[in-house]
Amino acid sequence: MTTTDTRPAGVTGARTGPRDAARRGRRGPASWFRGGGHHSLVFLLPLLIVFAVFSWIPIGRAVLMSFQATNLVTDPTFVGLDNFQAVLADPLLWTAVKNTCYFALLALLFGYPVPLVAALLMSEVRRARGLFSALAYLPVVVPPVVAVLLWKFFYDAGPDGVFNTLLGHIGLGPLAWLQDADIAMPALVLEATWAAAGGTIIIYLAALTGVDSSLYEAAEIDGAGIWHKIWHITLPQLRGVLLITFILQIIGTAQVFLEPFLFTDGGPANSTVTVLLLIYRYAFTNSLGGDYGGATALSLMLAVVLALFSALYFRLTRSWSSS
């Protein structure tokens, strides 16, 4: 027995249009649960609990503390925006902001291109590439405190210091590396670049393996030199990775703490005080128990600034990174 389609001409298949397909694709909570979604939730629940306990709850607690006067000893007192006003009125804040921006600028000028250049050179090595990769990554393995203490020995201001001895062979120095306000920050950037470059080099080396070798072969046939190949093939192929490492470096340098704290403790004359070092001083070197309200207020402001900067950066580079 056959059936006859009694729908008017021109409406055949109307019930299977895009809206109907989208409606069928949307699943409600009940259908998701019946389809086995609760099993995924059970496996995900421990991760959510751990993440909430060790991340979101402390963040919420910090936001609450930024509106309180508390030293974690006496009972907290709600003070509204007083902590933010006190931090903004602190003249040392703007010195710390200026120093942090200066550190970030120097790190971008020197620390950002060094891993890329090193990775490009290492990618051209035919033999012992693994050895060079291990040597490049070795500073990352060294504990940060040990690395800083080692470089502090290198920065000895006396004529017998390691770096001053090297400078003496070419008729320069000696320099007061960490005692001179003009060169203390560049000295910190030099050590920070050495300590952190290895991880970025490995990232670039991994990205370079994904570049199609036929592009280089075609460029060689056209007579392109090494600089043309780097500029027109390598860098465009690494565009997405370069954008990510750029924003990661900005975020990392904006939160620099270890080098100023261990090398100079913010000196000389507050020339290396950074925002995170100022947060540390609020929390641990002020009045009895520390000004945790001011410390969390400044931490929250730093987090908001970095979040807004990151959002603006990704919005401005969205079309360029996807092209």
Secondary structure, 3 states (H helix, E strand, C coil): CCCCCCCCCCCCCHHHCHHHHHHHHCCCHHHHHHHHHHHHHHHHHHHHHHHHHHHHHHHHHHHHHCCEECCCCCCCEECCCHHHHHHHHCHHHHHHHHHHHHHHHHHHHHHCHHHHHHHHHHHCCCCCHHHHHHHHHHHHHCCHHHHHHHHHHHCCCCCCCHHHHHHHCCCCCCCCCCCCCCCHHHHHHHHHHHHHHHHHHHHHHHHHCCCCHHHHHHHHHCCCCHHHHHHHHHHHHCHHHHHHHHHHHHHHHHCCCHHHHHHHCCCCCCCCCCHHHHHHHHHHCCCCCCCHHHHHHHHHHHHHHHHHHHHHHHHHHHHHHHC
